[in-house]
Structures are given as C-alpha cells and as structure tokens.
Amino acid sequence: MAGRNDAVIAGALEAMAQALGNQPNIGENETERIFYVMDCTLEKKVRYGTNMLAVEAEDWWLETRQRLEVAGEEVTRVVFRREFLRKYFPEDVRGKKEIKFLELKQGSMSVTAYAAKFGELAKFYQHYDGPTGEFSKYIKFENGLHPEIKKTISYQKIQIFADLVDSCRIYEEDNTTHYKMISEKRS
C-alpha cells in the first residue's frame, strides 16, 4: 500500500460504486451484472489510458473472482464491495478517516467548506449509510457548527440534512453581509 494516494483509491471506489449502481440489469443473475460492469469499466479505463490502477484492478478482480468461486461463495455486490475495500482501502485507513470524521468541527471553514468536508468523510463512516442514518448525520453536522450558527439554527428543528446545510449556508451569508454593511457604515 506504500505510495498509494487515498484520494485516488477513494475515487476509484466511488467510480466503481457509481458504475455498479447505474448500469441496467443485463440478466437475472447479480453476479453476471457485476462481472459485466467490472469488465466494461476497466475496459474503458484501459482504452482511454486512465492509469495502471485499472490494469492492476482487473488482474486483482480476476484472481479474486476465481478464489471466491473455488471457495463456493456467491459473488454479490456486497461481496465485491467487501473484497474491493479489503484490497484497495484497508480497515486501518478507513478507521483513520472515521476518526477524522468524528472529530470534524467547522472551525474556521465556511459552512460550504465544512459541508463538503463532512460529506467527503461521512462516506467512510458506515453508520450514516442509508435512510436510517439521516437523523444521526444531521445531529453530527449540527454539533460541529460554530456556536453562533448552531444556536440560531438548532431551534428550527430541521430534520433533513440537505435543508440543514442550506439553512446554515444562508444564515452564514446573511450574517456576513450584515456585518460587512455595519463595517462599511462605520468607516
């Protein structure tokens, strides 16, 4: 794993997840669909000269698929994701990203920058996957806000994460404009 770039690995994982999620069903068998998507994705990357990661991933997948089939394990999306993460995004790296996420606070960042960093790191914290994690995601984001923004926003009891981010961003922009106008009036 020496010399690997976390951003490249995360990008490859995202591209693969997106490819798996956006492809039409080509048959009733999910395994067949995964193989099709994997082959198409890697073929495109190699054809357009993306980088050697695609070639390495293809070799890895062929070996992994063979190993799983010999072991009699059905290859599903969950199995593919587990194996992919094990190879290209090890548990210790995910753990570090998770800790970074849990410690994340807005600090000197704008709400927009904080929301972007929050979204980037939330991917590594599985607790927020799916619809059941929406409220927890909301609570974590709100608790990391500047105290002034948190105090103003929290009484509104916004329960949808995207609405919370929008409200915080609008408040921050309005507040900045307000203080800018006061400063201009004084000078």
C-alpha positions, 0 to 999 in steps of 0.5 A: 500500500506504500505510495498509494494516494487515498484520494485516488483509491477513494475515487476509484471506489466511488467510480466503481460504486457509481458504475455498479449502481447505474448500469441496467440489469443485463440478466437475472443473475447479480453476479453476471451484472457485476462481472459485466460492469467490472469488465466494461469499466476497466475496459474503458479505463484501459482504452482511454489510458486512465492509469495502471490502477485499472490494469492492476484492478482487473488482474486483482478482480480476476484472481479474486473472482476465481478464489471466491468461486473455488471457495463456493461463495456467491459473488454479490455486490456486497461481496465485491464491495467487501473484497474491493475495500479489503484490497484497495482501502484497508480497515486501518485507513478507513478507521483513520478517516472515521476518526477524522470524521468524528472529530470534524468541527467547522472551525474556521471553514465556511459552512460550504467548506465544512459541508463538503468536508463532512460529506467527503468523510461521512462516506467512510463512516458506515453508520450514516449509510442509508435512510436510517442514518439521516437523523444521526448525520444531521445531529453530527453536522449540527454539533460541529457548527460554530456556536453562533450558527448552531444556536440560531439554527438548532431551534428550527428543528430541521430534520433533513440534512440537505435543508440543514446545510442550506439553512446554515449556508444562508444564515452564514451569508446573511450574517456576513453581509450584515456585518460587512454593511455595519463595517462599511457604515462605520468607516 
